[in-house]
Amino acid sequence: MTRLKNSMALRKDEKLKYGSTVYYSDPLNDDFEKTNLKRNPLPENYVYLKHGFFQKINDFIWYYCICKPILAIIMRLSGFKYRNRSKVKKLIKEGCYFYGNHTSYFDAFAIQVTYPRTKSYIIGYTDALGLPAIIRFILRHVGYLPLPTALKDYKKFNDALHEISCVRKENIIIFPEAHIWPFYTKIRDFSSVSFSYPAKYNKPVVPVVTCYRKSKLSKKAKATIFYLDPIYPKIELNEKENKQYLHDECLKAMKKCAEENSKYEYVHYVYKGEENEVQN
């Protein structure tokens, strides 16, 4: 791991740059997104999947002809690289669940543009519903699925996942770490809750790990996306057991990949407990 020199503590209003130090206290709940967006309740009349011939044509045009090409150009200009894409090239035609570490706003889009002829939906919090109308419109067409905020909303959310996974046989992207930690080089422990979806619908899990490397032209960190071997639910296990099995295997594979391939520490993350120990 490349070590940082002259690190400094990051102020709340300061942009991340080479040598910045970020202090955290709770790996599961600390959030360094700095979007100032509120997690509002899901609207009463929210429709996850719209149906109808003209709606499908509209979605196709926006997703495949507008959003994906533009996002692909952005990814290329941003220096994203991909490894092992062929491991899941055939798998995605039957639908799978991508699980990735959350280190930038582009994580989900980087996965979406990897396979041009398939559609992948993104599960996220309702924060994005507070963005301007034009951005909400675009997000809907790139497959944004806001998580329910009330028990009554879970039925239509689960119905949408069932249709995507079992009827349309398309893909789902999930970031189980929940919050963005920019340029973080390790994998944070995450809950097994979201693994209930592939366990329920008997779909494979594909761990996806974003690792960072040094740019040849500057100190700026560049991302390399690693696609790992798919993990399949076991026939001999029930749904609850498969949920835990998929979680454990996915987390283990992601940690191993990050440890082996994230060699460049652009931003230094320090646990506040460690900071206090040093001071004492």
Secondary structure, 3 states (H helix, E strand, C coil): CECCCCCEECCCCCCCCCCEEEEECCCCCCCCCCCCCCCCCCCCCCCCCCCCHHHHHHHHHHHHHHHHHHHHHHHHHCCCEEECHHHHCCHHHCCCEEEECCCCCCHHHHHHCCCCCCCEEEEECHHHHHCCHHHHHHHHHCCEEECCCCHHHHHHHHHHHHHHHHHCCCEEEECCCCCCCCCCCCCCCCCCHHHHHHHHHCCCEEEEEEEEEECCCCCCEEEEEEECCCECCCCCCCHHHHHHHHHHHHHHHHHHHHHHHCCECCCEEEEHHHHHHHHC
